[in-house]
């Protein structure tokens, strides 16, 4: 289970990196990046 969650997080991070390279983001993309930030914070808190 943990490996699949990690894989999803890695895929989300890759997508986030691609979005950050874009000059203009849609509102949906902005919300995704904001949500990704929250997920990363929670993941770090749990895994420290």
N, C-alpha and C positions, 0 to 999 in steps of 0.2 A: 504494500500500500504506500509506504513512504517513498519508494522509488518512483512510483507513478506520479505522485504529487510533485516530487522534485523534477521529473521530466516535464510536467505541465508548466512548472515555474520557469524552467529553462526556455521552453518554447515561448512563453509569454514575454520573457526578457528579450529574446531575439526579436520578437515582433515590436516590442517597445523601442529597441535600438533602431529598427527600420523606421518607425514613426518619427523618432527624434531627428532623423536625417531629412525629413520632409520640411519644406519651407512653410506650408500652410496645413493645418490640421482641422479636420471636421470636429464638431462638438462631441461626436461619439468617440473619436480617437483621443480627444483631450480627456474625456471621462475615463477611458480605458487606462491612460497613463496615470491618472490620479488614483484609480483603483489599484493599479499595479504598485504604486508607491506604498499604499496602505498594506497590501499583501506582503510586500518585502519587509516592512517594519514588523508586522506580526510574525512572519517567519523567523526573522532574526531574534525576536524576543523569545520565541519558543525554543530555538535551537542554540542558544548561548549557554 
